[in-house]
Amino acid sequence: MVGGHRMGYVLTLCAFAATWVSASSMIGGPGFLFRYGYSYLIYSPFAWFVGSAVVLIPIGYKIRRVPLTTIPEFFVKRFNSPALELLMGCIMLIVFTLFAVIQMKGFAIIMANMLGIPYSMGVLFVALMVLYTAILGFRSVALTDVLNFSLLTIGVLVGAFCILKLTGGFTAINEAAALISTAPLAGGAETVKGSLLHPTAMNTFTPFFLFGIFLANGVGGGANPQYAIRAVAAKNNKTAVMMAGFAVLMMFVVYFSSAFVGMGARVLIPTLPVGTDQDWIYPLLAVQYFSPFLGSIIMVGIAAAAISSANAQILLVATAAIYDVYRVATKRTLTGKKLVLATRIAALVAGGIAMIISLNPPELVIVLLAYIYGINASTIFAPLWLGLFWKRATKEGAFAGMVTGGLVYFFWDFFIGQKPIHPVILGLGISVIVMIVVSKLTKPTELKYLLPYFPFLRDTATKEELAEAKGTPFIDGATGEAIGASVPN
């Protein structure tokens, strides 16, 4: 499920980057830039980069201290709490099914434009990626991600080159964008002149609202289990850290190349045709404004982004369903052929559900992505981060923080909305506060569950406590091998 904990640097890097650069990046990103301008770069790509540096890299380094098969299993190894693993597994079922919907919508849009077929027919092509994931599993998906990341990188660079050539360059794009005042969507509200270059789109978004989106994307993206599991799959700590660091540099090029596409598209197409929305802008450019050859390269690149992310997300749903939900709830462990068969069936079911939803998906993929990251930030971040870096964190505190953060996020968003205060600000804040308070009020975690993550505790531990923890397995950071000892140095 995690490539045997032996995936090398190139394979891990490409798998991580290809999973991160998804349909939301290649379709939703340029679409949002088309509609609202450069403000998107601040609260999405920049937030993701900050989240990688501040949240993901530290998590990826430390979570490897104990062998894991899935990220929810961390809560058993750190807190001795199967209930937390079960709850986390259920959250992942919801979150990553919605993630897969984003990729399927992006892939269906590409198929519809390339083949001239209805969107609903394009969704049916998604069945091929579902079957591939179900049959071949994690390592094969990771191997394919090397090709997918190469294709999507070439595609986005070709797209940026074409748009710069058509518009006369970056300076010409900005000069023309500053004068645009037409409605981006047919029949929609007009754009305020100059707002496409403004950091808050001329107060279309309040700074407080943008701060909430920044938190959702930065914290929720950094704590995303689909990225953390890539670190777990790496063969050693050095590979895990280098994976995230170099992937951010590579994605910087990809994201800002796509930014040229979104802004350049608005200059070329001030208002989208009736019957389309901003998610269609990149495929529309590729088909109508670029040469057939270059347009095909771009479309293949976008499709590769959707496929690589969807594969990873469907596989995560399947493993969470079998390993973290079924195994914990029934106290039955599947092995061998039964485990493989059950995981394949779960992948097919998860893919089928996501396909059904994608037939009538949420209007905009970037909005759904921010919502998903808001869930991550409000439920997963505090138990994961504090569990790794605060020795006083307890299972009661983690459970309380996860539940209260999620409930506050959902109720605030459903009953009040995202203004004036974005729900992730409250959800994340309350999750952290509740976890700290409840942890302080409950019994500390047993030392044997803390030692792999906090080795300095052995200096004050009794002989009895050290003897009890002697068989606790951990992963050697240099070799990546799982071994048993009292505690790693």
C-alpha positions as CSV (number, residue, x, y, z in Angstrom):
1,M,0.0,0.0,0.0
2,V,3.0,2.3,0.5
3,G,5.3,0.8,-2.1
4,G,7.1,-1.3,0.5
5,H,8.7,1.8,2.1
6,R,11.4,1.6,-0.5
7,M,10.5,4.2,-3.2
8,G,13.6,6.1,-4.4
9,Y,14.0,9.8,-4.9
10,V,12.9,10.1,-8.6
11,L,9.9,7.9,-8.2
12,T,8.8,9.6,-4.9
13,L,9.4,13.1,-6.3
14,C,7.3,12.5,-9.5
15,A,4.6,10.7,-7.6
16,F,4.3,13.5,-5.1
17,A,4.4,16.3,-7.7
18,A,2.0,14.6,-10.1
19,T,-0.5,14.0,-7.3
20,W,-0.2,17.6,-6.1
21,V,-0.6,19.2,-9.6
22,S,-4.1,18.0,-10.2
23,A,-7.1,19.1,-12.4
24,S,-7.8,21.8,-9.8
25,S,-4.3,23.3,-10.6
26,M,-4.5,22.9,-14.4
27,I,-8.2,23.7,-14.9
28,G,-9.4,25.4,-11.8
29,G,-6.3,27.6,-11.3
30,P,-6.3,29.3,-14.8
31,G,-10.0,29.5,-14.6
32,F,-10.0,31.5,-11.4
33,L,-7.2,33.7,-12.7
34,F,-9.3,34.3,-15.8
35,R,-12.2,35.5,-13.6
36,Y,-10.6,37.2,-10.7
37,G,-6.9,37.8,-11.6
38,Y,-3.7,37.6,-9.6
39,S,-5.4,37.4,-6.2
40,Y,-5.6,33.7,-6.8
41,L,-1.9,33.3,-6.6
42,I,-1.7,34.7,-3.1
43,Y,-4.3,32.4,-1.4
44,S,-3.7,29.2,-3.5
45,P,-0.3,28.5,-5.0
46,F,1.6,30.7,-2.5
47,A,-0.4,29.1,0.4
48,W,0.4,25.6,-0.9
49,F,4.1,26.4,-1.0
50,V,4.1,27.8,2.6
51,G,2.1,24.8,3.7
52,S,4.7,22.5,2.2
53,A,7.6,24.2,3.9
54,V,6.0,24.9,7.3
55,V,3.6,21.9,7.7
56,L,4.3,19.1,5.2
57,I,8.1,18.8,5.4
58,P,8.2,18.6,9.3
59,I,5.3,16.1,9.2
60,G,6.9,14.0,6.5
61,Y,10.2,13.8,8.4
62,K,8.8,12.9,11.8
63,I,5.8,10.7,10.9
64,R,8.3,8.1,9.5
65,R,9.7,7.4,13.0
66,V,7.3,4.3,13.3
67,P,6.4,2.0,10.4
68,L,3.0,2.9,8.9
69,T,0.8,1.4,6.3
70,T,-1.7,4.3,6.2
71,I,-1.7,7.8,7.7
72,P,-4.7,7.0,10.0
73,E,-2.7,4.2,11.5
74,F,-0.5,6.9,13.0
75,F,-3.2,7.5,15.6
76,V,-2.8,4.0,16.9
77,K,1.0,4.1,17.0
78,R,1.1,7.5,18.7
79,F,-2.1,7.5,20.9
80,N,-3.0,3.8,21.1
81,S,-6.5,4.7,19.8
82,P,-8.2,2.5,17.2
83,A,-11.2,4.9,17.5
84,L,-9.1,7.8,16.2
85,E,-7.9,5.6,13.3
86,L,-11.5,4.7,12.5
87,L,-12.7,8.3,12.6
88,M,-9.7,9.5,10.5
89,G,-10.4,6.7,8.0
90,C,-14.1,7.8,7.7
91,I,-13.0,11.4,7.1
92,M,-10.7,10.2,4.4
93,L,-13.5,8.3,2.6
94,I,-15.4,11.6,2.3
95,V,-12.5,13.9,1.5
96,F,-10.8,11.8,-1.1
97,T,-14.0,10.8,-2.9
98,L,-14.6,14.5,-3.4
99,F,-11.0,15.0,-4.4
100,A,-11.5,12.3,-7.1
101,V,-14.6,14.1,-8.3
102,I,-12.4,17.2,-9.1
103,Q,-10.1,15.1,-11.2
104,M,-12.9,13.3,-13.0
105,K,-14.6,16.6,-13.9
106,G,-11.3,17.9,-15.3
107,F,-10.7,14.7,-17.3
108,A,-14.2,14.7,-18.6
109,I,-13.8,18.3,-19.8
110,I,-10.7,17.4,-21.7
111,M,-12.4,14.4,-23.3
112,A,-15.3,16.5,-24.3
113,N,-13.1,19.1,-26.0
114,M,-10.7,16.7,-27.6
115,L,-13.3,14.4,-29.0
116,G,-16.3,16.7,-29.5
117,I,-18.5,14.6,-27.2
118,P,-20.9,15.6,-24.4
119,Y,-19.4,16.1,-21.0
120,S,-21.4,13.1,-19.6
121,M,-19.7,10.9,-22.2
122,G,-16.4,12.2,-21.2
123,V,-17.0,11.0,-17.6
124,L,-17.3,7.5,-18.9
125,F,-13.7,7.5,-20.0
126,V,-12.8,7.9,-16.3
127,A,-13.7,4.3,-15.9
128,L,-10.4,3.3,-17.5
129,M,-8.4,5.1,-14.8
130,V,-10.6,3.5,-12.1
131,L,-9.9,0.1,-13.4
132,Y,-6.1,0.8,-13.7
133,T,-6.0,1.9,-10.1
134,A,-8.0,-1.0,-8.8
135,I,-5.9,-3.6,-10.6
136,L,-2.3,-2.4,-10.3
137,G,-2.1,-0.7,-6.9
138,F,0.2,1.9,-5.3
139,R,3.6,1.2,-6.8
140,S,2.3,0.8,-10.3
141,V,0.4,4.1,-9.9
142,A,3.6,5.8,-8.7
143,L,5.5,4.4,-11.7
144,T,2.9,5.9,-14.0
145,D,3.2,9.2,-12.2
146,V,6.7,9.6,-13.6
147,L,5.2,9.7,-17.1
148,N,2.2,11.8,-16.0
149,F,4.3,14.5,-14.3
150,S,6.6,14.7,-17.4
151,L,3.5,15.1,-19.6
152,L,1.8,17.7,-17.5
153,T,5.0,19.7,-17.1
154,I,5.5,19.8,-20.9
155,G,1.9,20.6,-21.4
156,V,1.8,23.6,-19.1
157,L,5.1,25.0,-20.4
158,V,3.8,24.7,-24.0
159,G,0.6,26.4,-22.9
160,A,2.5,29.3,-21.3
161,F,4.7,29.7,-24.4
162,C,1.7,29.7,-26.8
163,I,-0.2,32.3,-24.7
164,L,2.8,34.6,-24.4
165,K,3.3,34.4,-28.1
166,L,-0.4,35.2,-28.9
167,T,-0.7,38.1,-26.5
168,G,2.7,39.7,-27.1
169,G,4.3,38.8,-23.7
170,F,3.9,39.2,-20.0
171,T,3.9,43.0,-20.0
172,A,1.4,43.2,-22.8
173,I,-0.9,40.8,-20.8
174,N,-0.8,43.0,-17.7
175,E,-1.4,46.2,-19.7
176,A,-4.4,44.8,-21.4
177,A,-5.8,43.1,-18.3
178,A,-5.7,46.4,-16.4
179,L,-8.3,47.8,-18.9
180,I,-10.7,44.9,-18.9
181,S,-14.2,45.7,-17.5
182,T,-16.3,43.1,-19.3
183,A,-18.1,40.3,-17.5
184,P,-16.0,37.1,-17.5
185,L,-19.1,34.9,-17.8
186,A,-21.9,35.5,-20.2
187,G,-24.7,37.3,-18.3
188,G,-22.5,37.7,-15.2
189,A,-21.3,40.7,-13.2
190,E,-18.8,42.9,-14.9
191,T,-15.2,43.0,-13.8
192,V,-14.1,46.2,-12.0
193,K,-11.4,47.8,-14.2
194,G,-7.9,47.2,-12.7
195,S,-9.2,44.4,-10.3
196,L,-7.4,41.6,-12.2
197,L,-4.1,43.0,-11.1
198,H,-5.2,43.9,-7.5
199,P,-4.2,41.5,-4.6
200,T,-7.8,41.5,-3.3
201,A,-9.5,41.9,-6.8
202,M,-10.5,45.5,-5.7
203,N,-12.1,44.2,-2.6
204,T,-14.1,41.5,-4.4
205,F,-12.6,39.4,-1.5
206,T,-11.9,40.9,1.9
207,P,-8.5,40.4,3.4
208,F,-10.1,38.5,6.2
209,F,-11.8,36.1,3.8
210,L,-8.5,35.7,1.8
211,F,-6.7,34.9,5.0
212,G,-9.2,32.1,5.6
213,I,-8.7,30.7,2.2
214,F,-4.9,31.0,2.7
215,L,-5.2,28.9,5.9
216,A,-7.4,26.3,4.2
217,N,-5.0,25.8,1.4
218,G,-1.8,26.2,3.4
219,V,-2.6,24.3,6.5
220,G,-5.1,21.9,4.9
221,G,-2.9,21.2,2.0
222,G,0.2,20.7,4.1
223,A,-1.7,18.2,6.4
224,N,-3.2,16.4,3.4
225,P,-2.7,12.6,4.0
226,Q,-2.2,12.0,0.3
227,Y,1.1,14.0,0.5
228,A,2.2,12.6,3.9
229,I,1.8,9.0,2.6
230,R,4.3,9.8,-0.1
231,A,6.8,10.6,2.6
232,V,6.0,7.3,4.4
233,A,6.6,5.5,1.1
234,A,10.1,7.0,0.7
235,K,13.0,4.7,1.4
236,N,14.5,7.0,4.0
237,N,14.2,10.4,5.7
238,K,16.5,12.2,3.3
239,T,14.4,11.1,0.3
240,A,11.2,12.2,2.1
241,V,12.4,15.7,2.8
242,M,14.1,16.2,-0.6
243,M,10.9,15.0,-2.2
244,A,8.8,17.8,-0.8
245,G,11.5,20.5,-1.1
246,F,12.4,19.9,-4.8
247,A,8.8,19.3,-5.7
248,V,7.9,22.8,-4.5
249,L,10.5,24.2,-6.7
250,M,9.3,22.3,-9.7
251,M,5.7,23.2,-9.0
252,F,6.6,26.8,-8.8
253,V,7.4,26.7,-12.5
254,V,4.2,24.8,-13.3
255,Y,1.9,27.0,-11.3
256,F,3.2,30.3,-12.5
257,S,3.3,29.1,-16.1
258,S,-0.4,28.3,-15.7
259,A,-0.9,31.8,-14.3
260,F,0.2,33.2,-17.7
261,V,-2.5,31.1,-19.3
262,G,-5.3,32.3,-17.1
263,M,-4.5,36.0,-17.5
264,G,-3.6,35.7,-21.1
265,A,-6.9,33.9,-21.8
266,R,-8.8,36.8,-20.3
267,V,-7.1,39.1,-22.7
268,L,-7.9,36.9,-25.7
269,I,-11.4,36.0,-24.5
270,P,-12.8,38.9,-22.4
271,T,-16.1,37.0,-22.0
272,L,-16.7,33.2,-22.2
273,P,-19.3,31.9,-24.6
274,V,-22.7,31.0,-23.3
275,G,-22.9,27.5,-21.8
276,T,-19.3,27.4,-20.5
277,D,-17.8,28.4,-17.2
278,Q,-14.3,29.4,-16.1
279,D,-13.2,25.7,-15.7
280,W,-13.4,25.3,-19.5
281,I,-11.0,28.2,-20.3
282,Y,-7.8,26.1,-20.7
283,P,-9.3,23.4,-23.0
284,L,-11.1,26.2,-25.0
285,L,-7.8,27.9,-25.6
286,A,-6.1,24.6,-26.6
287,V,-8.8,23.8,-29.1
288,Q,-9.6,27.2,-30.6
289,Y,-6.5,29.3,-30.3
290,F,-3.5,27.0,-30.5
291,S,-2.3,24.8,-33.4
292,P,-3.8,21.2,-33.3
293,F,-0.4,19.8,-32.5
294,L,0.4,22.1,-29.6
295,G,-3.2,22.0,-28.4
296,S,-3.0,18.2,-28.2
297,I,0.2,18.4,-26.1
298,I,-1.6,20.8,-23.7
299,M,-4.7,18.6,-23.5
300,V,-2.7,15.5,-22.8
301,G,-0.8,17.4,-20.1
302,I,-4.1,18.4,-18.4
303,A,-5.4,14.8,-18.7
304,A,-2.2,13.5,-17.1
305,A,-2.6,15.8,-14.2
306,A,-6.2,14.6,-13.6
307,I,-5.3,10.9,-14.0
308,S,-2.3,10.9,-11.7
309,S,-4.3,12.7,-8.9
310,A,-7.4,10.6,-9.4
311,N,-5.4,7.3,-9.2
312,A,-3.8,8.3,-5.9
313,Q,-7.1,9.5,-4.4
314,I,-9.1,6.4,-5.4
315,L,-6.4,4.2,-4.0
316,L,-6.4,6.2,-0.7
317,V,-10.1,5.8,-0.4
318,A,-9.8,2.0,-1.0
319,T,-7.0,1.5,1.5
320,A,-8.8,3.7,4.1
321,A,-12.0,1.7,3.6
322,I,-10.3,-1.7,4.0
323,Y,-7.4,-1.0,6.4
324,D,-8.6,1.8,8.6
325,V,-12.4,1.3,8.6
326,Y,-13.3,-2.3,7.9
327,R,-10.3,-3.8,9.8
328,V,-10.8,-1.6,12.9
329,A,-14.6,-1.8,13.0
330,T,-14.7,-5.5,12.6
331,K,-11.4,-6.4,14.3
332,R,-10.7,-8.6,11.3
333,T,-7.4,-8.3,9.4
334,L,-7.4,-9.3,5.7
335,T,-4.2,-10.7,4.3
336,G,-2.8,-12.0,1.0
337,K,-5.3,-12.5,-1.8
338,K,-8.3,-11.5,0.3
339,L,-6.7,-8.1,1.1
340,V,-5.8,-7.5,-2.6
341,L,-9.3,-8.4,-3.7
342,A,-11.0,-6.3,-1.1
343,T,-8.9,-3.3,-1.9
344,R,-9.7,-3.7,-5.6
345,I,-13.4,-3.9,-4.9
346,A,-13.2,-0.9,-2.7
347,A,-11.4,1.1,-5.4
348,L,-14.1,0.2,-7.9
349,V,-16.8,1.2,-5.6
350,A,-15.1,4.5,-4.7
351,G,-14.4,5.2,-8.3
352,G,-18.0,4.5,-9.2
353,I,-19.4,6.8,-6.5
354,A,-17.0,9.6,-7.6
355,M,-18.1,9.1,-11.3
356,I,-21.8,9.4,-10.4
357,I,-21.1,12.6,-8.5
358,S,-19.0,14.0,-11.3
359,L,-21.9,13.6,-13.7
360,N,-23.4,16.6,-11.9
361,P,-20.4,18.1,-10.0
362,P,-20.0,21.3,-8.0
363,E,-19.9,24.3,-10.3
364,L,-16.2,25.2,-9.9
365,V,-13.3,22.8,-9.1
366,I,-11.2,25.4,-7.3
367,V,-14.0,26.1,-4.9
368,L,-14.5,22.5,-4.1
369,L,-10.8,22.1,-3.5
370,A,-10.7,25.0,-1.0
371,Y,-13.7,23.4,0.8
372,I,-11.9,20.0,1.0
373,Y,-8.7,21.7,2.3
374,G,-10.9,23.5,4.9
375,I,-12.0,20.1,6.2
376,N,-8.4,18.9,6.4
377,A,-7.3,22.0,8.3
378,S,-10.3,21.8,10.7
379,T,-10.1,18.1,11.5
380,I,-6.7,16.5,10.6
381,F,-4.1,19.2,11.2
382,A,-4.3,19.6,15.0
383,P,-4.3,15.9,15.9
384,L,-1.5,15.2,13.4
385,W,0.7,18.1,14.1
386,L,0.3,18.3,17.8
387,G,0.6,14.5,18.0
388,L,4.0,14.7,16.3
389,F,5.4,17.7,18.0
390,W,3.7,18.0,21.5
391,K,4.4,15.2,23.9
392,R,1.4,16.1,26.1
393,A,-1.1,15.5,23.4
394,T,-3.6,12.8,24.3
395,K,-6.0,10.6,22.4
396,E,-8.9,12.3,24.2
397,G,-7.6,15.7,23.1
398,A,-7.1,14.5,19.5
399,F,-10.6,13.1,19.3
400,A,-12.2,16.2,20.8
401,G,-10.2,18.5,18.5
402,M,-11.0,16.5,15.4
403,V,-14.7,16.4,16.1
404,T,-15.3,19.9,17.3
405,G,-13.2,21.5,14.5
406,G,-15.1,19.5,11.9
407,L,-18.5,20.4,13.4
408,V,-17.8,24.1,13.7
409,Y,-16.5,24.2,10.1
410,F,-19.6,22.4,8.7
411,F,-22.2,24.3,10.8
412,W,-20.6,27.7,10.2
413,D,-20.3,27.1,6.5
414,F,-23.8,25.7,6.1
415,F,-25.8,28.2,8.3
416,I,-23.7,31.4,8.1
417,G,-21.5,31.0,5.0
418,Q,-18.0,32.2,4.3
419,K,-18.4,35.8,5.1
420,P,-17.5,37.8,7.1
421,I,-15.4,35.1,8.8
422,H,-14.3,32.1,6.7
423,P,-15.3,28.9,8.5
424,V,-11.8,27.5,8.4
425,I,-10.5,30.2,10.7
426,L,-13.0,29.1,13.4
427,G,-12.7,25.4,12.6
428,L,-8.9,25.3,12.7
429,G,-8.7,27.6,15.7
430,I,-11.2,25.7,17.8
431,S,-9.7,22.4,16.9
432,V,-6.3,23.4,18.2
433,I,-7.7,25.1,21.3
434,V,-10.0,22.2,22.2
435,M,-7.2,19.6,21.7
436,I,-4.8,21.5,23.9
437,V,-7.3,22.0,26.7
438,V,-8.6,18.5,26.7
439,S,-5.1,17.0,26.5
440,K,-4.1,19.1,29.6
441,L,-7.2,17.7,31.5
442,T,-6.6,14.0,30.6
443,K,-4.1,11.4,31.5
444,P,-0.8,11.6,29.6
445,T,0.0,9.0,26.9
446,E,2.0,6.0,27.9
447,L,5.7,6.5,27.4
448,K,6.1,3.6,25.1
449,Y,3.9,5.4,22.5
450,L,5.9,8.6,22.9
451,L,9.5,7.4,22.8
452,P,9.8,6.9,19.0
453,Y,8.6,10.5,18.4
454,F,10.2,12.1,21.5
455,P,13.5,10.2,22.1
456,F,14.7,12.8,24.7
457,L,12.1,11.4,27.1
458,R,14.3,8.4,27.8
459,D,16.6,10.6,29.8
460,T,13.9,10.9,32.5
461,A,12.3,7.5,32.1
462,T,12.4,4.8,34.6
463,K,14.0,1.4,33.9
464,E,10.6,-0.2,34.0
465,E,9.3,2.2,31.4
466,L,12.2,1.7,29.1
467,A,12.0,-2.0,29.4
468,E,8.3,-1.9,28.4
469,A,9.1,0.2,25.4
470,K,12.1,-2.0,24.3
471,G,10.2,-3.8,21.5
472,T,8.7,-0.7,20.0
473,P,9.5,-0.7,16.3
474,F,10.8,2.4,14.5
475,I,12.3,3.3,11.2
476,D,15.9,4.1,10.9
477,G,16.1,7.5,9.2
478,A,19.3,6.7,7.2
479,T,18.4,3.3,5.9
480,G,14.6,3.4,6.0
481,E,14.6,-0.1,7.6
482,A,12.0,-0.9,10.3
483,I,13.8,-2.2,13.4
484,G,13.0,-2.8,17.0
485,A,14.8,-0.9,19.8
486,S,14.1,1.0,23.0
487,V,14.0,4.3,21.0
488,P,15.8,5.9,18.1
489,N,18.6,8.4,18.6
